[in-house]
Amino acid sequence: MAIATETTLRIRLEEAARAVRGYKAAHDDEVEVRDGIIIEAVQAEIPVAHIARWCGLSRPRINQIIAENWPR
């Protein structure tokens, strides 16, 4: 019985881990797209306060995204 339980738990954990990796990859992709749009908005001279309100982030977070992603 212990071997069957171990096998079942291993399979369930592997499936859950794959699902989490898929979710994280999709999340990371969407964050990258959002951050790119934020940079576009800044380059279009949209006020940071507007950008923050539109995407539901704080102005300091927007400034951090700008600092991390501004074209060099």
PQR file with spaces between the fields and no chain letter, atoms N, CA, C, O and H, PARSE charges and radii, in Angstrom:
ATOM       1  N    MET     1       0.828   -1.204    0.000 -0.4000 1.5000
ATOM       2  CA   MET     1       0.000    0.000    0.000 -0.0000 2.0000
ATOM       3  C    MET     1       0.864    1.258    0.000  0.5500 1.7000
ATOM       4  O    MET     1       0.523    2.241   -0.658 -0.5500 1.4000
ATOM       5  N    ALA     2       1.972    1.239    0.725 -0.4000 1.5000
ATOM       6  CA   ALA     2       2.822    2.418    0.801 -0.0000 2.0000
ATOM       7  C    ALA     2       3.412    2.768   -0.554  0.5500 1.7000
ATOM       8  O    ALA     2       3.556    3.946   -0.879 -0.5500 1.4000
ATOM       9  H    ALA     2       2.250    0.441    1.260  0.4000 1.0000
ATOM      10  N    ILE     3       3.760    1.751   -1.359 -0.4000 1.5000
ATOM      11  CA   ILE     3       4.330    2.011   -2.675 -0.0000 2.0000
ATOM      12  C    ILE     3       3.285    2.655   -3.582  0.5500 1.7000
ATOM      13  O    ILE     3       3.597    3.590   -4.320 -0.5500 1.4000
ATOM      14  H    ILE     3       3.643    0.794   -1.095  0.4000 1.0000
ATOM      15  N    ALA     4       2.057    2.166   -3.533 -0.4000 1.5000
ATOM      16  CA   ALA     4       0.986    2.745   -4.345 -0.0000 2.0000
ATOM      17  C    ALA     4       0.740    4.189   -3.931  0.5500 1.7000
ATOM      18  O    ALA     4       0.544    5.053   -4.785 -0.5500 1.4000
ATOM      19  H    ALA     4       1.803    1.407   -2.933  0.4000 1.0000
ATOM      20  N    THR     5       0.749    4.455   -2.643 -0.4000 1.5000
ATOM      21  CA   THR     5       0.539    5.818   -2.153 -0.0000 2.0000
ATOM      22  C    THR     5       1.690    6.710   -2.592  0.5500 1.7000
ATOM      23  O    THR     5       1.472    7.845   -3.013 -0.5500 1.4000
ATOM      24  H    THR     5       0.909    3.752   -1.949  0.4000 1.0000
ATOM      25  N    GLU     6       2.903    6.205   -2.496 -0.4000 1.5000
ATOM      26  CA   GLU     6       4.072    6.991   -2.901 -0.0000 2.0000
ATOM      27  C    GLU     6       4.004    7.317   -4.393  0.5500 1.7000
ATOM      28  O    GLU     6       4.277    8.447   -4.801 -0.5500 1.4000
ATOM      29  H    GLU     6       3.080    5.282   -2.153  0.4000 1.0000
ATOM      30  N    THR     7       3.643    6.332   -5.193 -0.4000 1.5000
ATOM      31  CA   THR     7       3.536    6.541   -6.635 -0.0000 2.0000
ATOM      32  C    THR     7       2.445    7.557   -6.954  0.5500 1.7000
ATOM      33  O    THR     7       2.650    8.443   -7.784 -0.5500 1.4000
ATOM      34  H    THR     7       3.421    5.415   -4.862  0.4000 1.0000
ATOM      35  N    THR     8       1.309    7.441   -6.317 -0.4000 1.5000
ATOM      36  CA   THR     8       0.205    8.374   -6.528 -0.0000 2.0000
ATOM      37  C    THR     8       0.610    9.787   -6.136  0.5500 1.7000
ATOM      38  O    THR     8       0.327   10.742   -6.860 -0.5500 1.4000
ATOM      39  H    THR     8       1.143    6.722   -5.643  0.4000 1.0000
ATOM      40  N    LEU     9       1.265    9.920   -5.004 -0.4000 1.5000
ATOM      41  CA   LEU     9       1.706   11.243   -4.562 -0.0000 2.0000
ATOM      42  C    LEU     9       2.747   11.827   -5.516  0.5500 1.7000
ATOM      43  O    LEU     9       2.717   13.020   -5.818 -0.5500 1.4000
ATOM      44  H    LEU     9       1.495    9.145   -4.416  0.4000 1.0000
ATOM      45  N    ARG    10       3.663   10.985   -5.988 -0.4000 1.5000
ATOM      46  CA   ARG    10       4.679   11.453   -6.928 -0.0000 2.0000
ATOM      47  C    ARG    10       4.021   11.966   -8.205  0.5500 1.7000
ATOM      48  O    ARG    10       4.362   13.041   -8.698 -0.5500 1.4000
ATOM      49  H    ARG    10       3.687   10.016   -5.742  0.4000 1.0000
ATOM      50  N    ILE    11       3.085   11.199   -8.731 -0.4000 1.5000
ATOM      51  CA   ILE    11       2.392   11.604   -9.958 -0.0000 2.0000
ATOM      52  C    ILE    11       1.636   12.899   -9.743  0.5500 1.7000
ATOM      53  O    ILE    11       1.703   13.799  -10.581 -0.5500 1.4000
ATOM      54  H    ILE    11       2.808   10.325   -8.331  0.4000 1.0000
ATOM      55  N    ARG    12       0.916   13.010   -8.636 -0.4000 1.5000
ATOM      56  CA   ARG    12       0.155   14.224   -8.350 -0.0000 2.0000
ATOM      57  C    ARG    12       1.067   15.429   -8.186  0.5500 1.7000
ATOM      58  O    ARG    12       0.765   16.514   -8.683 -0.5500 1.4000
ATOM      59  H    ARG    12       0.861   12.279   -7.956  0.4000 1.0000
ATOM      60  N    LEU    13       2.188   15.240   -7.486 -0.4000 1.5000
ATOM      61  CA   LEU    13       3.133   16.341   -7.302 -0.0000 2.0000
ATOM      62  C    LEU    13       3.775   16.759   -8.621  0.5500 1.7000
ATOM      63  O    LEU    13       3.947   17.952   -8.868 -0.5500 1.4000
ATOM      64  H    LEU    13       2.434   14.359   -7.082  0.4000 1.0000
ATOM      65  N    GLU    14       4.131   15.799   -9.468 -0.4000 1.5000
ATOM      66  CA   GLU    14       4.706   16.123  -10.770 -0.0000 2.0000
ATOM      67  C    GLU    14       3.715   16.902  -11.626  0.5500 1.7000
ATOM      68  O    GLU    14       4.093   17.870  -12.286 -0.5500 1.4000
ATOM      69  H    GLU    14       3.991   14.830   -9.267  0.4000 1.0000
ATOM      70  N    GLU    15       2.445   16.486  -11.621 -0.4000 1.5000
ATOM      71  CA   GLU    15       1.418   17.186  -12.389 -0.0000 2.0000
ATOM      72  C    GLU    15       1.205   18.602  -11.857  0.5500 1.7000
ATOM      73  O    GLU    15       1.087   19.551  -12.631 -0.5500 1.4000
ATOM      74  H    GLU    15       2.138   15.699  -11.085  0.4000 1.0000
ATOM      75  N    ALA    16       1.157   18.734  -10.548 -0.4000 1.5000
ATOM      76  CA   ALA    16       0.973   20.054   -9.941 -0.0000 2.0000
ATOM      77  C    ALA    16       2.164   20.964  -10.253  0.5500 1.7000
ATOM      78  O    ALA    16       1.986   22.147  -10.544 -0.5500 1.4000
ATOM      79  H    ALA    16       1.252   17.962   -9.919  0.4000 1.0000
ATOM      80  N    ALA    17       3.368   20.413  -10.193 -0.4000 1.5000
ATOM      81  CA   ALA    17       4.564   21.196  -10.485 -0.0000 2.0000
ATOM      82  C    ALA    17       4.551   21.668  -11.933  0.5500 1.7000
ATOM      83  O    ALA    17       4.916   22.811  -12.208 -0.5500 1.4000
ATOM      84  H    ALA    17       3.513   19.452   -9.957  0.4000 1.0000
ATOM      85  N    ARG    18       4.134   20.806  -12.871 -0.4000 1.5000
ATOM      86  CA   ARG    18       4.029   21.211  -14.281 -0.0000 2.0000
ATOM      87  C    ARG    18       3.012   22.334  -14.449  0.5500 1.7000
ATOM      88  O    ARG    18       3.252   23.288  -15.190 -0.5500 1.4000
ATOM      89  H    ARG    18       3.837   19.878  -12.648  0.4000 1.0000
ATOM      90  N    ALA    19       1.885   22.223  -13.766 -0.4000 1.5000
ATOM      91  CA   ALA    19       0.851   23.258  -13.854 -0.0000 2.0000
ATOM      92  C    ALA    19       1.370   24.587  -13.327  0.5500 1.7000
ATOM      93  O    ALA    19       1.125   25.632  -13.929 -0.5500 1.4000
ATOM      94  H    ALA    19       1.690   21.449  -13.164  0.4000 1.0000
ATOM      95  N    VAL    20       2.083   24.556  -12.211 -0.4000 1.5000
ATOM      96  CA   VAL    20       2.643   25.786  -11.633 -0.0000 2.0000
ATOM      97  C    VAL    20       3.668   26.392  -12.581  0.5500 1.7000
ATOM      98  O    VAL    20       3.671   27.606  -12.790 -0.5500 1.4000
ATOM      99  H    VAL    20       2.283   23.707  -11.722  0.4000 1.0000
ATOM     100  N    ARG    21       4.542   25.563  -13.161 -0.4000 1.5000
ATOM     101  CA   ARG    21       5.525   26.088  -14.111 -0.0000 2.0000
ATOM     102  C    ARG    21       4.835   26.734  -15.312  0.5500 1.7000
ATOM     103  O    ARG    21       5.273   27.782  -15.787 -0.5500 1.4000
ATOM     104  H    ARG    21       4.539   24.578  -12.991  0.4000 1.0000
ATOM     105  N    GLY    22       3.764   26.121  -15.801 -0.4000 1.5000
ATOM     106  CA   GLY    22       3.018   26.696  -16.915 -0.0000 2.0000
ATOM     107  C    GLY    22       2.375   28.014  -16.541  0.5500 1.7000
ATOM     108  O    GLY    22       2.412   28.973  -17.311 -0.5500 1.4000
ATOM     109  H    GLY    22       3.408   25.270  -15.415  0.4000 1.0000
ATOM     110  N    TYR    23       1.782   28.062  -15.352 -0.4000 1.5000
ATOM     111  CA   TYR    23       1.162   29.291  -14.875 -0.0000 2.0000
ATOM     112  C    TYR    23       2.212   30.389  -14.727  0.5500 1.7000
ATOM     113  O    TYR    23       1.986   31.528  -15.135 -0.5500 1.4000
ATOM     114  H    TYR    23       1.752   27.282  -14.726  0.4000 1.0000
ATOM     115  N    LYS    24       3.361   30.044  -14.141 -0.4000 1.5000
ATOM     116  CA   LYS    24       4.417   31.034  -13.932 -0.0000 2.0000
ATOM     117  C    LYS    24       4.944   31.548  -15.262  0.5500 1.7000
ATOM     118  O    LYS    24       5.183   32.747  -15.409 -0.5500 1.4000
ATOM     119  H    LYS    24       3.544   29.118  -13.809  0.4000 1.0000
ATOM     120  N    ALA    25       5.128   30.669  -16.222 -0.4000 1.5000
ATOM     121  CA   ALA    25       5.622   31.094  -17.535 -0.0000 2.0000
ATOM     122  C    ALA    25       4.628   32.049  -18.191  0.5500 1.7000
ATOM     123  O    ALA    25       5.027   33.067  -18.756 -0.5500 1.4000
ATOM     124  H    ALA    25       4.934   29.696  -16.103  0.4000 1.0000
ATOM     125  N    ALA    26       3.346   31.729  -18.121 -0.4000 1.5000
ATOM     126  CA   ALA    26       2.320   32.605  -18.697 -0.0000 2.0000
ATOM     127  C    ALA    26       2.296   33.947  -17.970  0.5500 1.7000
ATOM     128  O    ALA    26       2.180   34.998  -18.602 -0.5500 1.4000
ATOM     129  H    ALA    26       3.021   30.903  -17.662  0.4000 1.0000
ATOM     130  N    HIS    27       2.403   33.912  -16.665 -0.4000 1.5000
ATOM     131  CA   HIS    27       2.422   35.132  -15.855 -0.0000 2.0000
ATOM     132  C    HIS    27       3.618   36.003  -16.236  0.5500 1.7000
ATOM     133  O    HIS    27       3.477   37.208  -16.446 -0.5500 1.4000
ATOM     134  H    HIS    27       2.497   33.058  -16.152  0.4000 1.0000
ATOM     135  N    ASP    28       4.785   35.388  -16.323 -0.4000 1.5000
ATOM     136  CA   ASP    28       5.998   36.128  -16.670 -0.0000 2.0000
ATOM     137  C    ASP    28       5.880   36.761  -18.056  0.5500 1.7000
ATOM     138  O    ASP    28       6.324   37.890  -18.268 -0.5500 1.4000
ATOM     139  H    ASP    28       4.899   34.409  -16.152  0.4000 1.0000
ATOM     140  N    ASP    29       5.281   36.031  -18.996 -0.4000 1.5000
ATOM     141  CA   ASP    29       5.077   36.578  -20.337 -0.0000 2.0000
ATOM     142  C    ASP    29       4.179   37.808  -20.292  0.5500 1.7000
ATOM     143  O    ASP    29       4.463   38.809  -20.950 -0.5500 1.4000
ATOM     144  H    ASP    29       4.920   35.114  -18.823  0.4000 1.0000
ATOM     145  N    GLU    30       3.099   37.739  -19.523 -0.4000 1.5000
ATOM     146  CA   GLU    30       2.166   38.861  -19.438 -0.0000 2.0000
ATOM     147  C    GLU    30       2.807   40.067  -18.749  0.5500 1.7000
ATOM     148  O    GLU    30       2.558   41.207  -19.141 -0.5500 1.4000
ATOM     149  H    GLU    30       2.868   36.926  -18.989  0.4000 1.0000
ATOM     150  N    VAL    31       3.624   39.824  -17.732 -0.4000 1.5000
ATOM     151  CA   VAL    31       4.326   40.927  -17.060 -0.0000 2.0000
ATOM     152  C    VAL    31       5.273   41.605  -18.044  0.5500 1.7000
ATOM     153  O    VAL    31       5.376   42.831  -18.068 -0.5500 1.4000
ATOM     154  H    VAL    31       3.826   38.898  -17.413  0.4000 1.0000
ATOM     155  N    GLU    32       5.959   40.814  -18.848 -0.4000 1.5000
ATOM     156  CA   GLU    32       6.878   41.377  -19.847 -0.0000 2.0000
ATOM     157  C    GLU    32       6.116   42.243  -20.857  0.5500 1.7000
ATOM     158  O    GLU    32       6.578   43.324  -21.224 -0.5500 1.4000
ATOM     159  H    GLU    32       5.875   39.817  -18.829  0.4000 1.0000
ATOM     160  N    VAL    33       4.967   41.774  -21.299 -0.4000 1.5000
ATOM     161  CA   VAL    33       4.148   42.556  -22.235 -0.0000 2.0000
ATOM     162  C    VAL    33       3.688   43.846  -21.568  0.5500 1.7000
ATOM     163  O    VAL    33       3.793   44.924  -22.154 -0.5500 1.4000
ATOM     164  H    VAL    33       4.592   40.896  -21.001  0.4000 1.0000
ATOM     165  N    ARG    34       3.179   43.739  -20.345 -0.4000 1.5000
ATOM     166  CA   ARG    34       2.722   44.926  -19.614 -0.0000 2.0000
ATOM     167  C    ARG    34       3.842   45.941  -19.444  0.5500 1.7000
ATOM     168  O    ARG    34       3.649   47.136  -19.669 -0.5500 1.4000
ATOM     169  H    ARG    34       3.094   42.863  -19.868  0.4000 1.0000
ATOM     170  N    ASP    35       5.009   45.460  -19.048 -0.4000 1.5000
ATOM     171  CA   ASP    35       6.138   46.369  -18.836 -0.0000 2.0000
ATOM     172  C    ASP    35       6.550   47.052  -20.134  0.5500 1.7000
ATOM     173  O    ASP    35       6.937   48.221  -20.127 -0.5500 1.4000
ATOM     174  H    ASP    35       5.165   44.490  -18.865  0.4000 1.0000
ATOM     175  N    GLY    36       6.469   46.328  -21.247 -0.4000 1.5000
ATOM     176  CA   GLY    36       6.776   46.928  -22.536 -0.0000 2.0000
ATOM     177  C    GLY    36       5.792   48.034  -22.895  0.5500 1.7000
ATOM     178  O    GLY    36       6.178   49.065  -23.447 -0.5500 1.4000
ATOM     179  H    GLY    36       6.155   45.378  -21.252  0.4000 1.0000
ATOM     180  N    ILE    37       4.528   47.816  -22.580 -0.4000 1.5000
ATOM     181  CA   ILE    37       3.515   48.837  -22.848 -0.0000 2.0000
ATOM     182  C    ILE    37       3.730   50.043  -21.943  0.5500 1.7000
ATOM     183  O    ILE    37       3.526   51.181  -22.365 -0.5500 1.4000
ATOM     184  H    ILE    37       4.214   46.979  -22.131  0.4000 1.0000
ATOM     185  N    ILE    38       4.139   49.800  -20.709 -0.4000 1.5000
ATOM     186  CA   ILE    38       4.449   50.911  -19.799 -0.0000 2.0000
ATOM     187  C    ILE    38       5.565   51.768  -20.391  0.5500 1.7000
ATOM     188  O    ILE    38       5.474   52.995  -20.382 -0.5500 1.4000
ATOM     189  H    ILE    38       4.304   48.875  -20.366  0.4000 1.0000
ATOM     190  N    ILE    39       6.607   51.137  -20.900 -0.4000 1.5000
ATOM     191  CA   ILE    39       7.714   51.889  -21.512 -0.0000 2.0000
ATOM     192  C    ILE    39       7.212   52.670  -22.723  0.5500 1.7000
ATOM     193  O    ILE    39       7.599   53.822  -22.918 -0.5500 1.4000
ATOM     194  H    ILE    39       6.681   50.140  -20.908  0.4000 1.0000
ATOM     195  N    GLU    40       6.358   52.060  -23.533 -0.4000 1.5000
ATOM     196  CA   GLU    40       5.782   52.774  -24.674 -0.0000 2.0000
ATOM     197  C    GLU    40       4.995   54.006  -24.208  0.5500 1.7000
ATOM     198  O    GLU    40       5.096   55.080  -24.801 -0.5500 1.4000
ATOM     199  H    GLU    40       6.044   51.124  -23.375  0.4000 1.0000
ATOM     200  N    ALA    41       4.222   53.833  -23.151 -0.4000 1.5000
ATOM     201  CA   ALA    41       3.416   54.949  -22.641 -0.0000 2.0000
ATOM     202  C    ALA    41       4.311   56.083  -22.133  0.5500 1.7000
ATOM     203  O    ALA    41       4.027   57.257  -22.371 -0.5500 1.4000
ATOM     204  H    ALA    41       4.140   52.960  -22.670  0.4000 1.0000
ATOM     205  N    VAL    42       5.378   55.733  -21.443 -0.4000 1.5000
ATOM     206  CA   VAL    42       6.313   56.760  -20.953 -0.0000 2.0000
ATOM     207  C    VAL    42       6.959   57.478  -22.129  0.5500 1.7000
ATOM     208  O    VAL    42       7.083   58.702  -22.121 -0.5500 1.4000
ATOM     209  H    VAL    42       5.609   54.780  -21.250  0.4000 1.0000
ATOM     210  N    GLN    43       7.369   56.721  -23.136 -0.4000 1.5000
ATOM     211  CA   GLN    43       7.974   57.329  -24.318 -0.0000 2.0000
ATOM     212  C    GLN    43       6.983   58.236  -25.048  0.5500 1.7000
ATOM     213  O    GLN    43       7.386   59.191  -25.712 -0.5500 1.4000
ATOM     214  H    GLN    43       7.268   55.726  -23.142  0.4000 1.0000
ATOM     215  N    ALA    44       5.681   57.937  -24.924 -0.4000 1.5000
ATOM     216  CA   ALA    44       4.647   58.776  -25.532 -0.0000 2.0000
ATOM     217  C    ALA    44       4.294   59.958  -24.628  0.5500 1.7000
ATOM     218  O    ALA    44       3.360   60.711  -24.902 -0.5500 1.4000
ATOM     219  H    ALA    44       5.354   57.161  -24.385  0.4000 1.0000
ATOM     220  N    GLU    45       5.064   60.103  -23.541 -0.4000 1.5000
ATOM     221  CA   GLU    45       4.921   61.210  -22.589 -0.0000 2.0000
ATOM     222  C    GLU    45       3.587   61.212  -21.836  0.5500 1.7000
ATOM     223  O    GLU    45       3.053   62.269  -21.499 -0.5500 1.4000
ATOM     224  H    GLU    45       5.823   59.491  -23.318  0.4000 1.0000
ATOM     225  N    ILE    46       3.062   60.016  -21.580 -0.4000 1.5000
ATOM     226  CA   ILE    46       1.884   59.870  -20.724 -0.0000 2.0000
ATOM     227  C    ILE    46       2.358   60.031  -19.286  0.5500 1.7000
ATOM     228  O    ILE    46       3.366   59.434  -18.909 -0.5500 1.4000
ATOM     229  H    ILE    46       3.496   59.157  -21.854  0.4000 1.0000
ATOM     230  N    PRO    47       1.665   60.817  -18.476 -0.5600 1.5000
ATOM     231  CA   PRO    47       2.084   60.981  -17.080  0.2800 2.0000
ATOM     232  C    PRO    47       2.096   59.649  -16.317  0.5500 1.7000
ATOM     233  O    PRO    47       1.210   58.809  -16.475 -0.5500 1.4000
ATOM     234  N    VAL    48       3.120   59.492  -15.496 -0.4000 1.5000
ATOM     235  CA   VAL    48       3.269   58.261  -14.713 -0.0000 2.0000
ATOM     236  C    VAL    48       2.033   58.006  -13.850  0.5500 1.7000
ATOM     237  O    VAL    48       1.635   56.855  -13.671 -0.5500 1.4000
ATOM     238  H    VAL    48       3.840   60.174  -15.367  0.4000 1.0000
ATOM     239  N    ALA    49       1.430   59.050  -13.319 -0.4000 1.5000
ATOM     240  CA   ALA    49       0.223   58.876  -12.493 -0.0000 2.0000
ATOM     241  C    ALA    49      -0.891   58.215  -13.296  0.5500 1.7000
ATOM     242  O    ALA    49      -1.616   57.373  -12.765 -0.5500 1.4000
ATOM     243  H    ALA    49       1.753   59.985  -13.464  0.4000 1.0000
ATOM     244  N    HIS    50      -1.038   58.581  -14.559 -0.4000 1.5000
ATOM     245  CA   HIS    50      -2.067   57.966  -15.407 -0.0000 2.0000
ATOM     246  C    HIS    50      -1.738   56.503  -15.672  0.5500 1.7000
ATOM     247  O    HIS    50      -2.598   55.629  -15.566 -0.5500 1.4000
ATOM     248  H    HIS    50      -0.450   59.265  -14.991  0.4000 1.0000
ATOM     249  N    ILE    51      -0.497   56.255  -16.011 -0.4000 1.5000
ATOM     250  CA   ILE    51      -0.071   54.880  -16.284 -0.0000 2.0000
ATOM     251  C    ILE    51      -0.319   54.001  -15.066  0.5500 1.7000
ATOM     252  O    ILE    51      -0.845   52.895  -15.188 -0.5500 1.4000
ATOM     253  H    ILE    51       0.202   56.965  -16.096  0.4000 1.0000
ATOM     254  N    ALA    52       0.060   54.495  -13.893 -0.4000 1.5000
ATOM     255  CA   ALA    52      -0.122   53.733  -12.660 -0.0000 2.0000
ATOM     256  C    ALA    52      -1.596   53.416  -12.434  0.5500 1.7000
ATOM     257  O    ALA    52      -1.951   52.286  -12.097 -0.5500 1.4000
ATOM     258  H    ALA    52       0.488   55.393  -13.794  0.4000 1.0000
ATOM     259  N    ARG    53      -2.443   54.410  -12.619 -0.4000 1.5000
ATOM     260  CA   ARG    53      -3.880   54.203  -12.403 -0.0000 2.0000
ATOM     261  C    ARG    53      -4.434   53.200  -13.418  0.5500 1.7000
ATOM     262  O    ARG    53      -5.222   52.326  -13.058 -0.5500 1.4000
ATOM     263  H    ARG    53      -2.154   55.328  -12.893  0.4000 1.0000
ATOM     264  N    TRP    54      -4.028   53.323  -14.677 -0.4000 1.5000
ATOM     265  CA   TRP    54      -4.545   52.440  -15.718 -0.0000 2.0000
ATOM     266  C    TRP    54      -4.178   50.982  -15.501  0.5500 1.7000
ATOM     267  O    TRP    54      -4.968   50.091  -15.813 -0.5500 1.4000
ATOM     268  H    TRP    54      -3.388   54.033  -14.970  0.4000 1.0000
ATOM     269  N    CYS    55      -2.990   50.729  -14.971 -0.4000 1.5000
ATOM     270  CA   CYS    55      -2.597   49.320  -14.799 -0.0000 2.0000
ATOM     271  C    CYS    55      -2.666   48.851  -13.352  0.5500 1.7000
ATOM     272  O    CYS    55      -2.298   47.715  -13.052 -0.5500 1.4000
ATOM     273  H    CYS    55      -2.348   51.453  -14.718  0.4000 1.0000
ATOM     274  N    GLY    56      -3.131   49.707  -12.459 -0.4000 1.5000
ATOM     275  CA   GLY    56      -3.343   49.280  -11.073 -0.0000 2.0000
ATOM     276  C    GLY    56      -2.075   49.083  -10.270  0.5500 1.7000
ATOM     277  O    GLY    56      -2.035   48.267   -9.349 -0.5500 1.4000
ATOM     278  H    GLY    56      -3.431   50.630  -12.703  0.4000 1.0000
ATOM     279  N    LEU    57      -1.040   49.828  -10.617 -0.4000 1.5000
ATOM     280  CA   LEU    57       0.215   49.762   -9.874 -0.0000 2.0000
ATOM     281  C    LEU    57       0.488   51.113   -9.233  0.5500 1.7000
ATOM     282  O    LEU    57      -0.104   52.121   -9.618 -0.5500 1.4000
ATOM     283  H    LEU    57      -1.073   50.491  -11.366  0.4000 1.0000
ATOM     284  N    SER    58       1.375   51.131   -8.264 -0.4000 1.5000
ATOM     285  CA   SER    58       1.756   52.394   -7.631 -0.0000 2.0000
ATOM     286  C    SER    58       2.723   53.145   -8.539  0.5500 1.7000
ATOM     287  O    SER    58       3.379   52.554   -9.397 -0.5500 1.4000
ATOM     288  H    SER    58       1.856   50.311   -7.950  0.4000 1.0000
ATOM     289  N    ARG    59       2.800   54.454   -8.336 -0.4000 1.5000
ATOM     290  CA   ARG    59       3.766   55.248   -9.098 -0.0000 2.0000
ATOM     291  C    ARG    59       5.205   54.806   -8.824  0.5500 1.7000
ATOM     292  O    ARG    59       6.004   54.737   -9.758 -0.5500 1.4000
ATOM     293  H    ARG    59       2.268   54.934   -7.639  0.4000 1.0000
ATOM     294  N    PRO    60       5.559   54.502   -7.559 -0.5600 1.5000
ATOM     295  CA   PRO    60       6.926   54.004   -7.340  0.2800 2.0000
ATOM     296  C    PRO    60       7.210   52.712   -8.110  0.5500 1.7000
ATOM     297  O    PRO    60       8.325   52.517   -8.595 -0.5500 1.4000
ATOM     298  N    ARG    61       6.218   51.832   -8.226 -0.4000 1.5000
ATOM     299  CA   ARG    61       6.431   50.587   -8.978 -0.0000 2.0000
ATOM     300  C    ARG    61       6.613   50.891  -10.460  0.5500 1.7000
ATOM     301  O    ARG    61       7.450   50.274  -11.119 -0.5500 1.4000
ATOM     302  H    ARG    61       5.312   51.991   -7.832  0.4000 1.0000
ATOM     303  N    ILE    62       5.839   51.833  -10.990 -0.4000 1.5000
ATOM     304  CA   ILE    62       6.005   52.228  -12.383 -0.0000 2.0000
ATOM     305  C    ILE    62       7.415   52.775  -12.596  0.5500 1.7000
ATOM     306  O    ILE    62       8.080   52.432  -13.573 -0.5500 1.4000
ATOM     307  H    ILE    62       5.158   52.334  -10.455  0.4000 1.0000
ATOM     308  N    ASN    63       7.864   53.631  -11.672 -0.4000 1.5000
ATOM     309  CA   ASN    63       9.219   54.182  -11.785 -0.0000 2.0000
ATOM     310  C    ASN    63      10.279   53.082  -11.744  0.5500 1.7000
ATOM     311  O    ASN    63      11.289   53.157  -12.443 -0.5500 1.4000
ATOM     312  H    ASN    63       7.323   53.909  -10.879  0.4000 1.0000
ATOM     313  N    GLN    64      10.043   52.072  -10.930 -0.4000 1.5000
ATOM     314  CA   GLN    64      10.976   50.950  -10.859 -0.0000 2.0000
ATOM     315  C    GLN    64      10.995   50.189  -12.191  0.5500 1.7000
ATOM     316  O    GLN    64      12.063   49.826  -12.686 -0.5500 1.4000
ATOM     317  H    GLN    64       9.222   52.011  -10.362  0.4000 1.0000
ATOM     318  N    ILE    65       9.824   49.952  -12.761 -0.4000 1.5000
ATOM     319  CA   ILE    65       9.744   49.265  -14.054 -0.0000 2.0000
ATOM     320  C    ILE    65      10.464   50.072  -15.124  0.5500 1.7000
ATOM     321  O    ILE    65      11.176   49.512  -15.958 -0.5500 1.4000
ATOM     322  H    ILE    65       8.957   50.247  -12.359  0.4000 1.0000
ATOM     323  N    ILE    66      10.278   51.392  -15.097 -0.4000 1.5000
ATOM     324  CA   ILE    66      10.957   52.257  -16.060 -0.0000 2.0000
ATOM     325  C    ILE    66      12.473   52.128  -15.898  0.5500 1.7000
ATOM     326  O    ILE    66      13.196   51.965  -16.880 -0.5500 1.4000
ATOM     327  H    ILE    66       9.700   51.846  -14.420  0.4000 1.0000
ATOM     328  N    ALA    67      12.942   52.200  -14.662 -0.4000 1.5000
ATOM     329  CA   ALA    67      14.386   52.105  -14.405 -0.0000 2.0000
ATOM     330  C    ALA    67      14.956   50.767  -14.857  0.5500 1.7000
ATOM     331  O    ALA    67      16.081   50.708  -15.352 -0.5500 1.4000
ATOM     332  H    ALA    67      12.354   52.332  -13.864  0.4000 1.0000
ATOM     333  N    GLU    68      14.190   49.697  -14.692 -0.4000 1.5000
ATOM     334  CA   GLU    68      14.667   48.367  -15.060 -0.0000 2.0000
ATOM     335  C    GLU    68      14.615   48.109  -16.555  0.5500 1.7000
ATOM     336  O    GLU    68      15.370   47.278  -17.060 -0.5500 1.4000
ATOM     337  H    GLU    68      13.275   49.745  -14.289  0.4000 1.0000
ATOM     338  N    ASN    69      13.728   48.813  -17.285 -0.4000 1.5000
ATOM     339  CA   ASN    69      13.474   48.453  -18.673 -0.0000 2.0000
ATOM     340  C    ASN    69      13.729   49.573  -19.673  0.5500 1.7000
ATOM     341  O    ASN    69      13.538   49.377  -20.873 -0.5500 1.4000
ATOM     342  H    ASN    69      13.115   49.488  -16.874  0.4000 1.0000
ATOM     343  N    TRP    70      14.152   50.728  -19.211 -0.4000 1.5000
ATOM     344  CA   TRP    70      14.338   51.846  -20.137 -0.0000 2.0000
ATOM     345  C    TRP    70      15.413   51.490  -21.147  0.5500 1.7000
ATOM     346  O    TRP    70      16.478   50.994  -20.779 -0.5500 1.4000
ATOM     347  H    TRP    70      14.308   50.887  -18.237  0.4000 1.0000
ATOM     348  N    PRO    71      15.135   51.744  -22.434 -0.5600 1.5000
ATOM     349  CA   PRO    71      16.149   51.415  -23.464  0.2800 2.0000
ATOM     350  C    PRO    71      17.451   52.174  -23.209  0.5500 1.7000
ATOM     351  O    PRO    71      17.451   53.353  -22.856 -0.5500 1.4000
ATOM     352  N    ARG    72      18.533   51.471  -23.396 -0.4000 1.5000
ATOM     353  CA   ARG    72      19.844   52.077  -23.163 -0.0000 2.0000
ATOM     354  C    ARG    72      20.518   52.415  -24.466  0.5500 1.7000
ATOM     355  O    ARG    72      21.634   52.934  -24.468 -0.5500 1.4000
ATOM     356  H    ARG    72      18.532   50.513  -23.683  0.4000 1.0000
